[in-house]
Amino acid sequence: MMKKLEAVIRSEKLKELAEKLRLAGIGGMMVSEIKGFGVQTTRPEEYLFLPKTKIEIYVTDAQVEEIIAVIVECCRTEKMGSGKVAVIPMEECVRIRTGDRGETAIF
């Protein structure tokens, strides 16, 4: 089985995190610049939607805990807004170029 990890992180942590994830053996990742807010809503309206970075990674079940640990270790700031990681089950993955399926398509 496979999982999709979605992590919302502080943008300044992206470069360091990408390096550590490569060392951990991920097959690649997608990055999006996003805006959002969490539970802290005491700031003025014009600062409600703060810039964040979302990364998406496809991993095997065996990699899930290690990759989550890398993300948490790298991105934890002890401040509100450090981010979140979501683990989403993936039924199938297909590499369009080759037609490879499943875990083979991830790497």
C-alpha positions, -999 to +999 in steps of 0.1 A: +000+000+000+010+036-005+003+069+012+003+106+001+017+129+027+006+165+026+025+189+048+018+226+054+050+242+066+066+276+071+080+287+038+115+294+052+118+257+062+114+244+026+151+243+015+163+225+046+134+201+045+139+192+009+175+184+015+166+161+045+138+144+026+162+136-003+186+120+022+157+100+036+150+085+002+118+101-011+111+097-048+102+133-054+078+159-041+055+187-053+056+222-038+028+248-037+028+283-022-005+287-003-022+310+022-043+300+051-050+303+088-052+280+118-067+282+153-051+316+161-075+342+148-066+371+171-046+389+145-060+417+124-081+407+094-055+419+068-031+393+083-056+365+086-043+345+056-006+339+061+017+326+034+027+289+038+042+262+017+024+229+010+044+198+000+030+166-013+050+133-012+041+098-023+056+072+000+053+035+007+037+024+040+072+014+052+084+050+048+055+069+064+068+072+100+104+080+090+092+108+066+068+122+092+096+123+117+119+141+093+092+167+086+084+173+123+121+174+133+129+199+106+099+221+107+090+223+144+095+259+157+076+257+191+056+286+177+020+286+164+019+281+127+047+255+124+023+234+102+006+201+099+011+167+082-018+147+068-015+110+058-038+100+030-043+064+017-035+060-019-052+032-038-030+034-069-002+054-085+007+053-122+038+069-138+025+084-170+057+082-190+063+044-184+030+030-173+046+017-141+021+011-113+021+010-075+053+015-055+074+012-087+057+044-099+068+063-068+105+058-073 
